[in-house]
Amino acid sequence: MGHGGNVIDELMADHREVEEMFSRLQAMTGTGQELRDLIDEITIELVRHSVAEEQYLYPAVREHVEGGGRMADKEIEDHSRVEKILKQLEKMSTDDGQISPLLQQLMEEVATHVQDEETNLFPMLKRACTPQQLDDLGDKIRRAKATAPTRPHPAAPSSPTASKLLAPGAGLVDRARDFVTGRGKS
């Protein structure tokens, strides 16, 4: 979390982190606590990333990129599907027979989303914004990830304003729960 650089560099570094976690997941042979820890790690990263994008990236896309509203709406729909999968995984036992297909679905959803952002959205944003605007967005994304929730909240509003108001409180509660349970410490 928090790689430095402009918004595109920051988010692409997040994408590589998640891809690395997915590689570890695919190489894993067992179930149990090791699998739960990795699912939690993936969840924490994806939730923080999504909240930050919804608070700052997509409003910037709407403002600066032609047709950005449609693009932002599509990306937010992608996030909603991923968050619902993460919520299902959170409730599942690691020895549940449905966990493997659900993890596969998660990896496919995220890969498609990453491909779309990196191929379409990021180049358009880079052309539409100044380097200073991209740097400022990178700073905002890093700050948002630092206070974002660490657990999926699919029923939470995804509007930037609501998210900026509610996410820090939900993030504080999530981090307190994580501290008490030891979640995310592996």
TIVO-2410 file (N, C-alpha, C; in nm, 3 decimals):
# residues 186
REC num residu      c1      c2      c3 atome chaine
REC   1      M   0.084  -0.118   0.000     N      A
REC   1      M   0.000   0.000   0.000    CA      A
REC   1      M   0.088   0.124   0.000     C      A
REC   2      G   0.065   0.214  -0.093     N      A
REC   2      G   0.140   0.337  -0.097    CA      A
REC   2      G   0.276   0.318  -0.162     C      A
REC   3      H   0.278   0.328  -0.294     N      A
REC   3      H   0.400   0.301  -0.370    CA      A
REC   3      H   0.472   0.429  -0.412     C      A
REC   4      G   0.402   0.539  -0.418     N      A
REC   4      G   0.459   0.664  -0.465    CA      A
REC   4      G   0.435   0.682  -0.613     C      A
REC   5      G   0.456   0.803  -0.660     N      A
REC   5      G   0.437   0.831  -0.802    CA      A
REC   5      G   0.299   0.884  -0.833     C      A
REC   6      N   0.275   0.904  -0.961     N      A
REC   6      N   0.146   0.957  -1.002    CA      A
REC   6      N   0.038   0.849  -0.989     C      A
REC   7      V  -0.085   0.889  -1.014     N      A
REC   7      V  -0.198   0.798  -0.993    CA      A
REC   7      V  -0.185   0.670  -1.075     C      A
REC   8      I  -0.138   0.681  -1.195     N      A
REC   8      I  -0.128   0.564  -1.282    CA      A
REC   8      I  -0.020   0.469  -1.230     C      A
REC   9      D   0.095   0.524  -1.194     N      A
REC   9      D   0.202   0.440  -1.138    CA      A
REC   9      D   0.156   0.372  -1.010     C      A
REC  10      E   0.088   0.447  -0.923     N      A
REC  10      E   0.039   0.394  -0.796    CA      A
REC  10      E  -0.058   0.277  -0.819     C      A
REC  11      L  -0.155   0.299  -0.905     N      A
REC  11      L  -0.257   0.196  -0.926    CA      A
REC  11      L  -0.202   0.075  -1.002     C      A
REC  12      M  -0.109   0.099  -1.093     N      A
REC  12      M  -0.048  -0.014  -1.164    CA      A
REC  12      M   0.038  -0.097  -1.068     C      A
REC  13      A   0.104  -0.033  -0.974     N      A
REC  13      A   0.181  -0.108  -0.873    CA      A
REC  13      A   0.085  -0.193  -0.788     C      A
REC  14      D  -0.032  -0.138  -0.755     N      A
REC  14      D  -0.133  -0.218  -0.685    CA      A
REC  14      D  -0.174  -0.339  -0.768     C      A
REC  15      H  -0.196  -0.316  -0.896     N      A
REC  15      H  -0.235  -0.426  -0.986    CA      A
REC  15      H  -0.131  -0.537  -0.985     C      A
REC  16      R  -0.002  -0.500  -0.992     N      A
REC  16      R   0.104  -0.601  -0.990    CA      A
REC  16      R   0.105  -0.676  -0.857     C      A
REC  17      E   0.081  -0.605  -0.747     N      A
REC  17      E   0.075  -0.670  -0.615    CA      A
REC  17      E  -0.035  -0.775  -0.611     C      A
REC  18      V  -0.152  -0.739  -0.662     N      A
REC  18      V  -0.265  -0.832  -0.661    CA      A
REC  18      V  -0.235  -0.951  -0.753     C      A
REC  19      E  -0.175  -0.926  -0.867     N      A
REC  19      E  -0.138  -1.036  -0.957    CA      A
REC  19      E  -0.041  -1.132  -0.888     C      A
REC  20      E   0.053  -1.077  -0.811     N      A
REC  20      E   0.148  -1.160  -0.738    CA      A
REC  20      E   0.075  -1.243  -0.632     C      A
REC  21      M  -0.021  -1.183  -0.565     N      A
REC  21      M  -0.101  -1.257  -0.466    CA      A
REC  21      M  -0.181  -1.368  -0.534     C      A
REC  22      F  -0.236  -1.339  -0.651     N      A
REC  22      F  -0.311  -1.441  -0.725    CA      A
REC  22      F  -0.218  -1.556  -0.767     C      A
REC  23      S  -0.094  -1.524  -0.803     N      A
REC  23      S   0.003  -1.629  -0.838    CA      A
REC  23      S   0.030  -1.719  -0.717     C      A
REC  24      R   0.045  -1.657  -0.600     N      A
REC  24      R   0.064  -1.735  -0.478    CA      A
REC  24      R  -0.058  -1.821  -0.449     C      A
REC  25      L  -0.176  -1.766  -0.474     N      A
REC  25      L  -0.300  -1.839  -0.452    CA      A
REC  25      L  -0.307  -1.962  -0.545     C      A
REC  26      Q  -0.272  -1.944  -0.670     N      A
REC  26      Q  -0.278  -2.054  -0.766    CA      A
REC  26      Q  -0.175  -2.161  -0.734     C      A
REC  27      A  -0.063  -2.123  -0.675     N      A
REC  27      A   0.042  -2.220  -0.640    CA      A
REC  27      A   0.011  -2.293  -0.510     C      A
REC  28      M  -0.082  -2.242  -0.432     N      A
REC  28      M  -0.114  -2.300  -0.302    CA      A
REC  28      M  -0.187  -2.432  -0.319     C      A
REC  29      T  -0.148  -2.529  -0.239     N      A
REC  29      T  -0.210  -2.662  -0.250    CA      A
REC  29      T  -0.305  -2.694  -0.135     C      A
REC  30      G  -0.291  -2.627  -0.024     N      A
REC  30      G  -0.371  -2.662   0.092    CA      A
REC  30      G  -0.490  -2.571   0.113     C      A
REC  31      T  -0.553  -2.593   0.228     N      A
REC  31      T  -0.663  -2.507   0.270    CA      A
REC  31      T  -0.623  -2.452   0.407     C      A
REC  32      G  -0.718  -2.435   0.494     N      A
REC  32      G  -0.687  -2.395   0.631    CA      A
REC  32      G  -0.645  -2.251   0.645     C      A
REC  33      Q  -0.569  -2.225   0.751     N      A
REC  33      Q  -0.534  -2.088   0.789    CA      A
REC  33      Q  -0.447  -2.019   0.686     C      A
REC  34      E  -0.356  -2.091   0.623     N      A
REC  34      E  -0.270  -2.030   0.521    CA      A
REC  34      E  -0.354  -1.973   0.406     C      A
REC  35      L  -0.453  -2.047   0.361     N      A
REC  35      L  -0.541  -2.000   0.255    CA      A
REC  35      L  -0.625  -1.882   0.305     C      A
REC  36      R  -0.678  -1.891   0.426     N      A
REC  36      R  -0.759  -1.781   0.482    CA      A
REC  36      R  -0.675  -1.654   0.490     C      A
REC  37      D  -0.551  -1.666   0.534     N      A
REC  37      D  -0.464  -1.548   0.545    CA      A
REC  37      D  -0.442  -1.482   0.409     C      A
REC  38      L  -0.420  -1.564   0.306     N      A
REC  38      L  -0.398  -1.509   0.173    CA      A
REC  38      L  -0.526  -1.446   0.117     C      A
REC  39      I  -0.640  -1.509   0.139     N      A
REC  39      I  -0.767  -1.450   0.095    CA      A
REC  39      I  -0.788  -1.315   0.166     C      A
REC  40      D  -0.758  -1.310   0.295     N      A
REC  40      D  -0.770  -1.184   0.370    CA      A
REC  40      D  -0.676  -1.078   0.314     C      A
REC  41      E  -0.554  -1.115   0.282     N      A
REC  41      E  -0.456  -1.022   0.226    CA      A
REC  41      E  -0.505  -0.966   0.092     C      A
REC  42      I  -0.558  -1.053   0.008     N      A
REC  42      I  -0.612  -1.013  -0.122    CA      A
REC  42      I  -0.731  -0.919  -0.100     C      A
REC  43      T  -0.819  -0.957  -0.009     N      A
REC  43      T  -0.938  -0.877   0.019    CA      A
REC  43      T  -0.900  -0.737   0.066     C      A
REC  44      I  -0.809  -0.729   0.161     N      A
REC  44      I  -0.766  -0.599   0.213    CA      A
REC  44      I  -0.714  -0.511   0.100     C      A
REC  45      E  -0.628  -0.565   0.016     N      A
REC  45      E  -0.571  -0.486  -0.094    CA      A
REC  45      E  -0.679  -0.443  -0.193     C      A
REC  46      L  -0.767  -0.535  -0.232     N      A
REC  46      L  -0.869  -0.502  -0.331    CA      A
REC  46      L  -0.969  -0.400  -0.278     C      A
REC  47      V  -1.008  -0.412  -0.152     N      A
REC  47      V  -1.104  -0.317  -0.096    CA      A
REC  47      V  -1.043  -0.178  -0.087     C      A
REC  48      R  -0.922  -0.167  -0.035     N      A
REC  48      R  -0.856  -0.037  -0.025    CA      A
REC  48      R  -0.841   0.028  -0.163     C      A
REC  49      H  -0.797  -0.051  -0.257     N      A
REC  49      H  -0.776  -0.004  -0.394    CA      A
REC  49      H  -0.907   0.047  -0.454     C      A
REC  50      S  -1.013  -0.032  -0.439     N      A
REC  50      S  -1.143   0.005  -0.496    CA      A
REC  50      S  -1.198   0.133  -0.435     C      A
REC  51      V  -1.190   0.144  -0.304     N      A
REC  51      V  -1.241   0.264  -0.236    CA      A
REC  51      V  -1.166   0.387  -0.286     C      A
REC  52      A  -1.036   0.379  -0.295     N      A
REC  52      A  -0.955   0.493  -0.341    CA      A
REC  52      A  -0.990   0.531  -0.485     C      A
REC  53      E  -1.007   0.430  -0.571     N      A
REC  53      E  -1.044   0.460  -0.709    CA      A
REC  53      E  -1.181   0.528  -0.714     C      A
REC  54      E  -1.276   0.479  -0.635     N      A
REC  54      E  -1.410   0.537  -0.638    CA      A
REC  54      E  -1.412   0.679  -0.582     C      A
REC  55      Q  -1.325   0.707  -0.485     N      A
REC  55      Q  -1.321   0.841  -0.427    CA      A
REC  55      Q  -1.253   0.942  -0.519     C      A
REC  56      Y  -1.148   0.901  -0.589     N      A
REC  56      Y  -1.067   0.999  -0.661    CA      A
REC  56      Y  -1.046   0.971  -0.809     C      A
REC  57      L  -1.017   0.847  -0.846     N      A
REC  57      L  -0.988   0.819  -0.987    CA      A
REC  57      L  -1.110   0.841  -1.075     C      A
REC  58      Y  -1.221   0.780  -1.040     N      A
REC  58      Y  -1.338   0.787  -1.128    CA      A
REC  58      Y  -1.398   0.926  -1.137     C      A
REC  59      P  -1.399   1.005  -1.028     N      A
REC  59      P  -1.441   1.144  -1.046    CA      A
REC  59      P  -1.349   1.220  -1.142     C      A
REC  60      A  -1.219   1.193  -1.137     N      A
REC  60      A  -1.126   1.258  -1.230    CA      A
REC  60      A  -1.152   1.213  -1.373     C      A
REC  61      V  -1.182   1.086  -1.390     N      A
REC  61      V  -1.215   1.034  -1.524    CA      A
REC  61      V  -1.341   1.104  -1.576     C      A
REC  62      R  -1.441   1.116  -1.491     N      A
REC  62      R  -1.565   1.185  -1.531    CA      A
REC  62      R  -1.537   1.329  -1.574     C      A
REC  63      E  -1.448   1.395  -1.500     N      A
REC  63      E  -1.420   1.537  -1.524    CA      A
REC  63      E  -1.332   1.560  -1.646     C      A
REC  64      H  -1.231   1.476  -1.666     N      A
REC  64      H  -1.128   1.506  -1.765    CA      A
REC  64      H  -1.135   1.425  -1.895     C      A
REC  65      V  -1.196   1.308  -1.892     N      A
REC  65      V  -1.192   1.219  -2.008    CA      A
REC  65      V  -1.326   1.226  -2.082     C      A
REC  66      E  -1.319   1.244  -2.212     N      A
REC  66      E  -1.442   1.244  -2.292    CA      A
REC  66      E  -1.509   1.106  -2.280     C      A
REC  67      G  -1.637   1.107  -2.248     N      A
REC  67      G  -1.709   0.982  -2.226    CA      A
REC  67      G  -1.673   0.918  -2.092     C      A
REC  68      G  -1.611   0.996  -2.004     N      A
REC  68      G  -1.563   0.944  -1.877    CA      A
REC  68      G  -1.671   0.896  -1.784     C      A
REC  69      G  -1.789   0.955  -1.791     N      A
REC  69      G  -1.899   0.911  -1.705    CA      A
REC  69      G  -1.937   0.767  -1.730     C      A
REC  70      R  -1.948   0.732  -1.856     N      A
REC  70      R  -1.981   0.594  -1.893    CA      A
REC  70      R  -1.871   0.499  -1.849     C      A
REC  71      M  -1.746   0.540  -1.870     N      A
REC  71      M  -1.632   0.456  -1.830    CA      A
REC  71      M  -1.630   0.435  -1.679     C      A
REC  72      A  -1.648   0.544  -1.604     N      A
REC  72      A  -1.645   0.535  -1.458    CA      A
REC  72      A  -1.758   0.445  -1.407     C      A
REC  73      D  -1.876   0.459  -1.466     N      A
REC  73      D  -1.989   0.375  -1.424    CA      A
REC  73      D  -1.958   0.227  -1.446     C      A
REC  74      K  -1.896   0.195  -1.558     N      A
REC  74      K  -1.861   0.055  -1.588    CA      A
REC  74      K  -1.760   0.002  -1.487     C      A
REC  75      E  -1.660   0.082  -1.454     N      A
REC  75      E  -1.558   0.040  -1.359    CA      A
REC  75      E  -1.619   0.019  -1.219     C      A
REC  76      I  -1.711   0.105  -1.180     N      A
REC  76      I  -1.777   0.092  -1.050    CA      A
REC  76      I  -1.863  -0.035  -1.047     C      A
REC  77      E  -1.926  -0.069  -1.158     N      A
REC  77      E  -2.001  -0.195  -1.167    CA      A
REC  77      E  -1.906  -0.314  -1.149     C      A
REC  78      D  -1.787  -0.306  -1.210     N      A
REC  78      D  -1.686  -0.411  -1.191    CA      A
REC  78      D  -1.653  -0.427  -1.044     C      A
REC  79      H  -1.631  -0.314  -0.977     N      A
REC  79      H  -1.599  -0.317  -0.833    CA      A
REC  79      H  -1.711  -0.382  -0.754     C      A
REC  80      S  -1.833  -0.352  -0.789     N      A
REC  80      S  -1.948  -0.408  -0.717    CA      A
REC  80      S  -1.950  -0.561  -0.727     C      A
REC  81      R  -1.924  -0.612  -0.846     N      A
REC  81      R  -1.920  -0.759  -0.864    CA      A
REC  81      R  -1.808  -0.821  -0.781     C      A
REC  82      V  -1.691  -0.758  -0.783     N      A
REC  82      V  -1.577  -0.809  -0.707    CA      A
REC  82      V  -1.608  -0.805  -0.557     C      A
REC  83      E  -1.666  -0.696  -0.511     N      A
REC  83      E  -1.694  -0.682  -0.368    CA      A
REC  83      E  -1.794  -0.788  -0.320     C      A
REC  84      K  -1.891  -0.821  -0.403     N      A
REC  84      K  -1.987  -0.926  -0.367    CA      A
REC  84      K  -1.917  -1.062  -0.355     C      A
REC  85      I  -1.825  -1.089  -0.445     N      A
REC  85      I  -1.748  -1.213  -0.437    CA      A
REC  85      I  -1.664  -1.214  -0.309     C      A
REC  86      L  -1.599  -1.103  -0.279     N      A
REC  86      L  -1.517  -1.094  -0.158    CA      A
REC  86      L  -1.600  -1.116  -0.033     C      A
REC  87      K  -1.723  -1.065  -0.033     N      A
REC  87      K  -1.811  -1.084   0.083    CA      A
REC  87      K  -1.846  -1.231   0.099     C      A
REC  88      Q  -1.872  -1.300  -0.013     N      A
REC  88      Q  -1.900  -1.444  -0.007    CA      A
REC  88      Q  -1.779  -1.520   0.047     C      A
REC  89      L  -1.660  -1.485  -0.002     N      A
REC  89      L  -1.538  -1.552   0.042    CA      A
REC  89      L  -1.512  -1.530   0.191     C      A
REC  90      E  -1.544  -1.411   0.240     N      A
REC  90      E  -1.523  -1.378   0.380    CA      A
REC  90      E  -1.603  -1.472   0.470     C      A
REC  91      K  -1.721  -1.512   0.426     N      A
REC  91      K  -1.810  -1.596   0.507    CA      A
REC  91      K  -1.782  -1.745   0.490     C      A
REC  92      M  -1.703  -1.782   0.391     N      A
REC  92      M  -1.681  -1.923   0.356    CA      A
REC  92      M  -1.569  -1.987   0.433     C      A
REC  93      S  -1.586  -2.112   0.465     N      A
REC  93      S  -1.479  -2.192   0.522    CA      A
REC  93      S  -1.382  -2.227   0.409     C      A
REC  94      T  -1.255  -2.235   0.441     N      A
REC  94      T  -1.157  -2.265   0.336    CA      A
REC  94      T  -1.167  -2.407   0.284     C      A
REC  95      D  -1.238  -2.494   0.354     N      A
REC  95      D  -1.255  -2.630   0.302    CA      A
REC  95      D  -1.388  -2.648   0.229     C      A
REC  96      D  -1.461  -2.540   0.208     N      A
REC  96      D  -1.586  -2.543   0.132    CA      A
REC  96      D  -1.553  -2.575  -0.014     C      A
REC  97      G  -1.625  -2.667  -0.072     N      A
REC  97      G  -1.600  -2.707  -0.210    CA      A
REC  97      G  -1.625  -2.597  -0.311     C      A
REC  98      Q  -1.699  -2.493  -0.273     N      A
REC  98      Q  -1.729  -2.383  -0.364    CA      A
REC  98      Q  -1.625  -2.272  -0.362     C      A
REC  99      I  -1.526  -2.284  -0.273     N      A
REC  99      I  -1.429  -2.175  -0.261    CA      A
REC  99      I  -1.339  -2.166  -0.385     C      A
REC 100      S  -1.298  -2.279  -0.439     N      A
REC 100      S  -1.211  -2.277  -0.558    CA      A
REC 100      S  -1.277  -2.210  -0.678     C      A
REC 101      P  -1.400  -2.249  -0.714     N      A
REC 101      P  -1.464  -2.181  -0.827    CA      A
REC 101      P  -1.486  -2.031  -0.801     C      A
REC 102      L  -1.515  -1.997  -0.676     N      A
REC 102      L  -1.537  -1.856  -0.644    CA      A
REC 102      L  -1.406  -1.777  -0.653     C      A
REC 103      L  -1.296  -1.836  -0.608     N      A
REC 103      L  -1.165  -1.771  -0.622    CA      A
REC 103      L  -1.129  -1.754  -0.769     C      A
REC 104      Q  -1.160  -1.854  -0.849     N      A
REC 104      Q  -1.133  -1.844  -0.993    CA      A
REC 104      Q  -1.215  -1.730  -1.055     C      A
REC 105      Q  -1.340  -1.720  -1.015     N      A
REC 105      Q  -1.426  -1.612  -1.064    CA      A
REC 105      Q  -1.368  -1.476  -1.023     C      A
REC 106      L  -1.322  -1.465  -0.899     N      A
REC 106      L  -1.261  -1.342  -0.851    CA      A
REC 106      L  -1.140  -1.305  -0.937     C      A
REC 107      M  -1.052  -1.401  -0.960     N      A
REC 107      M  -0.931  -1.373  -1.039    CA      A
REC 107      M  -0.967  -1.328  -1.181     C      A
REC 108      E  -1.067  -1.390  -1.239     N      A
REC 108      E  -1.109  -1.353  -1.375    CA      A
REC 108      E  -1.169  -1.213  -1.378     C      A
REC 109      E  -1.255  -1.182  -1.282     N      A
REC 109      E  -1.316  -1.048  -1.274    CA      A
REC 109      E  -1.209  -0.941  -1.259     C      A
REC 110      V  -1.115  -0.965  -1.168     N      A
REC 110      V  -1.011  -0.865  -1.142    CA      A
REC 110      V  -0.920  -0.852  -1.263     C      A
REC 111      A  -0.883  -0.962  -1.325     N      A
REC 111      A  -0.795  -0.956  -1.444    CA      A
REC 111      A  -0.861  -0.876  -1.557     C      A
REC 112      T  -0.988  -0.897  -1.579     N      A
REC 112      T  -1.061  -0.824  -1.683    CA      A
REC 112      T  -1.064  -0.675  -1.650     C      A
REC 113      H  -1.090  -0.643  -1.524     N      A
REC 113      H  -1.096  -0.503  -1.480    CA      A
REC 113      H  -0.959  -0.435  -1.497     C      A
REC 114      V  -0.854  -0.503  -1.454     N      A
REC 114      V  -0.718  -0.448  -1.464    CA      A
REC 114      V  -0.683  -0.425  -1.612     C      A
REC 115      Q  -0.711  -0.522  -1.694     N      A
REC 115      Q  -0.682  -0.510  -1.838    CA      A
REC 115      Q  -0.752  -0.389  -1.898     C      A
REC 116      D  -0.878  -0.370  -1.862     N      A
REC 116      D  -0.956  -0.257  -1.915    CA      A
REC 116      D  -0.897  -0.124  -1.868     C      A
REC 117      E  -0.866  -0.115  -1.739     N      A
REC 117      E  -0.809   0.010  -1.687    CA      A
REC 117      E  -0.676   0.042  -1.754     C      A
REC 118      E  -0.588  -0.058  -1.762     N      A
REC 118      E  -0.454  -0.033  -1.813    CA      A
REC 118      E  -0.452  -0.010  -1.963     C      A
REC 119      T  -0.544  -0.072  -2.036     N      A
REC 119      T  -0.547  -0.059  -2.181    CA      A
REC 119      T  -0.624   0.065  -2.227     C      A
REC 120      N  -0.732   0.095  -2.157     N      A
REC 120      N  -0.820   0.203  -2.202    CA      A
REC 120      N  -0.818   0.326  -2.112     C      A
REC 121      L  -0.856   0.308  -1.987     N      A
REC 121      L  -0.877   0.421  -1.897    CA      A
REC 121      L  -0.748   0.497  -1.867     C      A
REC 122      F  -0.643   0.428  -1.827     N      A
REC 122      F  -0.519   0.497  -1.789    CA      A
REC 122      F  -0.459   0.578  -1.905     C      A
REC 123      P  -0.448   0.523  -2.025     N      A
REC 123      P  -0.394   0.605  -2.135    CA      A
REC 123      P  -0.479   0.729  -2.164     C      A
REC 124      M  -0.611   0.714  -2.155     N      A
REC 124      M  -0.698   0.830  -2.181    CA      A
REC 124      M  -0.680   0.935  -2.072     C      A
REC 125      L  -0.669   0.891  -1.947     N      A
REC 125      L  -0.649   0.984  -1.836    CA      A
REC 125      L  -0.514   1.055  -1.849     C      A
REC 126      K  -0.413   0.980  -1.888     N      A
REC 126      K  -0.278   1.038  -1.904    CA      A
REC 126      K  -0.277   1.146  -2.011     C      A
REC 127      R  -0.353   1.125  -2.119     N      A
REC 127      R  -0.360   1.226  -2.225    CA      A
REC 127      R  -0.442   1.347  -2.181     C      A
REC 128      A  -0.540   1.328  -2.094     N      A
REC 128      A  -0.632   1.434  -2.056    CA      A
REC 128      A  -0.583   1.521  -1.941     C      A
REC 129      C  -0.489   1.472  -1.862     N      A
REC 129      C  -0.445   1.543  -1.741    CA      A
REC 129      C  -0.300   1.587  -1.753     C      A
REC 130      T  -0.268   1.690  -1.679     N      A
REC 130      T  -0.129   1.735  -1.672    CA      A
REC 130      T  -0.053   1.642  -1.577     C      A
REC 131      P   0.080   1.639  -1.589     N      A
REC 131      P   0.158   1.559  -1.494    CA      A
REC 131      P   0.130   1.598  -1.348     C      A
REC 132      Q   0.110   1.727  -1.321     N      A
REC 132      Q   0.081   1.772  -1.185    CA      A
REC 132      Q  -0.052   1.718  -1.136     C      A
REC 133      Q  -0.153   1.717  -1.223     N      A
REC 133      Q  -0.284   1.661  -1.185    CA      A
REC 133      Q  -0.270   1.512  -1.153     C      A
REC 134      L  -0.192   1.440  -1.233     N      A
REC 134      L  -0.173   1.297  -1.209    CA      A
REC 134      L  -0.098   1.273  -1.078     C      A
REC 135      D   0.001   1.358  -1.049     N      A
REC 135      D   0.073   1.347  -0.921    CA      A
REC 135      D  -0.019   1.375  -0.803     C      A
REC 136      D  -0.101   1.479  -0.815     N      A
REC 136      D  -0.195   1.513  -0.708    CA      A
REC 136      D  -0.293   1.399  -0.684     C      A
REC 137      L  -0.341   1.340  -0.791     N      A
REC 137      L  -0.432   1.224  -0.778    CA      A
REC 137      L  -0.362   1.108  -0.711     C      A
REC 138      G  -0.235   1.086  -0.742     N      A
REC 138      G  -0.158   0.979  -0.677    CA      A
REC 138      G  -0.151   1.001  -0.527     C      A
REC 139      D  -0.128   1.126  -0.485     N      A
REC 139      D  -0.124   1.157  -0.342    CA      A
REC 139      D  -0.260   1.130  -0.276     C      A
REC 140      K  -0.367   1.170  -0.343     N      A
REC 140      K  -0.502   1.149  -0.288    CA      A
REC 140      K  -0.534   1.000  -0.277     C      A
REC 141      I  -0.494   0.924  -0.376     N      A
REC 141      I  -0.517   0.778  -0.375    CA      A
REC 141      I  -0.444   0.715  -0.257     C      A
REC 142      R  -0.319   0.753  -0.235     N      A
REC 142      R  -0.243   0.698  -0.123    CA      A
REC 142      R  -0.307   0.731   0.011     C      A
REC 143      R  -0.352   0.856   0.027     N      A
REC 143      R  -0.418   0.895   0.152    CA      A
REC 143      R  -0.549   0.817   0.171     C      A
REC 144      A  -0.625   0.800   0.063     N      A
REC 144      A  -0.752   0.727   0.073    CA      A
REC 144      A  -0.728   0.582   0.112     C      A
REC 145      K  -0.625   0.519   0.055     N      A
REC 145      K  -0.598   0.379   0.088    CA      A
REC 145      K  -0.559   0.364   0.235     C      A
REC 146      A  -0.495   0.465   0.291     N      A
REC 146      A  -0.450   0.457   0.430    CA      A
REC 146      A  -0.566   0.454   0.529     C      A
REC 147      T  -0.680   0.511   0.492     N      A
REC 147      T  -0.795   0.515   0.584    CA      A
REC 147      T  -0.912   0.431   0.536     C      A
REC 148      A  -0.897   0.366   0.423     N      A
REC 148      A  -1.007   0.290   0.362    CA      A
REC 148      A  -1.041   0.166   0.445     C      A
REC 149      P  -1.164   0.118   0.430     N      A
REC 149      P  -1.200  -0.010   0.492    CA      A
REC 149      P  -1.109  -0.123   0.442     C      A
REC 150      T  -1.104  -0.231   0.520     N      A
REC 150      T  -1.024  -0.347   0.483    CA      A
REC 150      T  -1.111  -0.470   0.459     C      A
REC 151      R  -1.241  -0.451   0.473     N      A
REC 151      R  -1.337  -0.560   0.453    CA      A
REC 151      R  -1.440  -0.515   0.350     C      A
REC 152      P  -1.497  -0.609   0.278     N      A
REC 152      P  -1.598  -0.570   0.178    CA      A
REC 152      P  -1.726  -0.520   0.246     C      A
REC 153      H  -1.780  -0.415   0.189     N      A
REC 153      H  -1.907  -0.357   0.234    CA      A
REC 153      H  -1.992  -0.331   0.110     C      A
REC 154      P  -2.044  -0.439   0.047     N      A
REC 154      P  -2.113  -0.421  -0.080    CA      A
REC 154      P  -2.237  -0.332  -0.074     C      A
REC 155      A  -2.295  -0.316   0.043     N      A
REC 155      A  -2.414  -0.231   0.055    CA      A
REC 155      A  -2.379  -0.084   0.075     C      A
REC 156      A  -2.253  -0.053   0.096     N      A
REC 156      A  -2.211   0.086   0.117    CA      A
REC 156      A  -2.227   0.165  -0.013     C      A
REC 157      P  -2.264   0.292  -0.003     N      A
REC 157      P  -2.277   0.374  -0.124    CA      A
REC 157      P  -2.143   0.391  -0.193     C      A
REC 158      S  -2.146   0.394  -0.327     N      A
REC 158      S  -2.020   0.406  -0.401    CA      A
REC 158      S  -2.000   0.547  -0.456     C      A
REC 159      S  -2.088   0.641  -0.421     N      A
REC 159      S  -2.066   0.778  -0.468    CA      A
REC 159      S  -1.942   0.834  -0.398     C      A
REC 160      P  -1.865   0.917  -0.469     N      A
REC 160      P  -1.743   0.970  -0.409    CA      A
REC 160      P  -1.769   1.046  -0.278     C      A
REC 161      T  -1.874   1.126  -0.275     N      A
REC 161      T  -1.902   1.205  -0.155    CA      A
REC 161      T  -1.935   1.115  -0.037     C      A
REC 162      A  -2.026   1.020  -0.058     N      A
REC 162      A  -2.063   0.929   0.051    CA      A
REC 162      A  -1.942   0.847   0.096     C      A
REC 163      S  -1.865   0.801   0.000     N      A
REC 163      S  -1.748   0.721   0.032    CA      A
REC 163      S  -1.647   0.800   0.115     C      A
REC 164      K  -1.624   0.926   0.077     N      A
REC 164      K  -1.528   1.009   0.151    CA      A
REC 164      K  -1.575   1.032   0.294     C      A
REC 165      L  -1.707   1.038   0.314     N      A
REC 165      L  -1.761   1.059   0.448    CA      A
REC 165      L  -1.762   0.931   0.531     C      A
REC 166      L  -1.802   0.819   0.469     N      A
REC 166      L  -1.824   0.695   0.543    CA      A
REC 166      L  -1.703   0.603   0.550     C      A
REC 167      A  -1.620   0.602   0.446     N      A
REC 167      A  -1.509   0.506   0.439    CA      A
REC 167      A  -1.410   0.518   0.555     C      A
REC 168      P  -1.370   0.640   0.596     N      A
REC 168      P  -1.275   0.645   0.708    CA      A
REC 168      P  -1.330   0.582   0.836     C      A
REC 169      G  -1.459   0.602   0.865     N      A
REC 169      G  -1.519   0.539   0.984    CA      A
REC 169      G  -1.524   0.389   0.972     C      A
REC 170      A  -1.569   0.341   0.855     N      A
REC 170      A  -1.573   0.197   0.832    CA      A
REC 170      A  -1.431   0.140   0.835     C      A
REC 171      G  -1.335   0.215   0.781     N      A
REC 171      G  -1.196   0.170   0.783    CA      A
REC 171      G  -1.142   0.158   0.924     C      A
REC 172      L  -1.177   0.254   1.008     N      A
REC 172      L  -1.133   0.251   1.148    CA      A
REC 172      L  -1.189   0.127   1.219     C      A
REC 173      V  -1.317   0.102   1.198     N      A
REC 173      V  -1.380  -0.016   1.260    CA      A
REC 173      V  -1.317  -0.144   1.206     C      A
REC 174      D  -1.297  -0.151   1.074     N      A
REC 174      D  -1.236  -0.270   1.013    CA      A
REC 174      D  -1.095  -0.293   1.068     C      A
REC 175      R  -1.015  -0.188   1.076     N      A
REC 175      R  -0.878  -0.204   1.126    CA      A
REC 175      R  -0.876  -0.244   1.273     C      A
REC 176      A  -0.973  -0.194   1.351     N      A
REC 176      A  -0.983  -0.236   1.492    CA      A
REC 176      A  -1.018  -0.385   1.499     C      A
REC 177      R  -1.113  -0.429   1.417     N      A
REC 177      R  -1.148  -0.572   1.413    CA      A
REC 177      R  -1.027  -0.654   1.369     C      A
REC 178      D  -0.956  -0.605   1.269     N      A
REC 178      D  -0.838  -0.676   1.220    CA      A
REC 178      D  -0.732  -0.689   1.329     C      A
REC 179      F  -0.713  -0.581   1.406     N      A
REC 179      F  -0.614  -0.582   1.514    CA      A
REC 179      F  -0.650  -0.686   1.619     C      A
REC 180      V  -0.776  -0.688   1.659     N      A
REC 180      V  -0.823  -0.780   1.763    CA      A
REC 180      V  -0.810  -0.925   1.716     C      A
REC 181      T  -0.844  -0.951   1.591     N      A
REC 181      T  -0.843  -1.088   1.539    CA      A
REC 181      T  -0.710  -1.130   1.482     C      A
REC 182      G  -0.619  -1.036   1.457     N      A
REC 182      G  -0.491  -1.069   1.395    CA      A
REC 182      G  -0.501  -1.081   1.244     C      A
REC 183      R  -0.615  -1.045   1.186     N      A
REC 183      R  -0.636  -1.055   1.041    CA      A
REC 183      R  -0.541  -0.960   0.969     C      A
REC 184      G  -0.483  -1.010   0.859     N      A
REC 184      G  -0.396  -0.928   0.777    CA      A
REC 184      G  -0.255  -0.913   0.828     C      A
REC 185      K  -0.217  -0.990   0.929     N      A
REC 185      K  -0.084  -0.978   0.988    CA      A
REC 185      K   0.014  -1.082   0.936     C      A
REC 186      S  -0.030  -1.165   0.843     N      A
REC 186      S   0.057  -1.274   0.796    CA      A
REC 186      S   0.166  -1.223   0.705     C      A
***
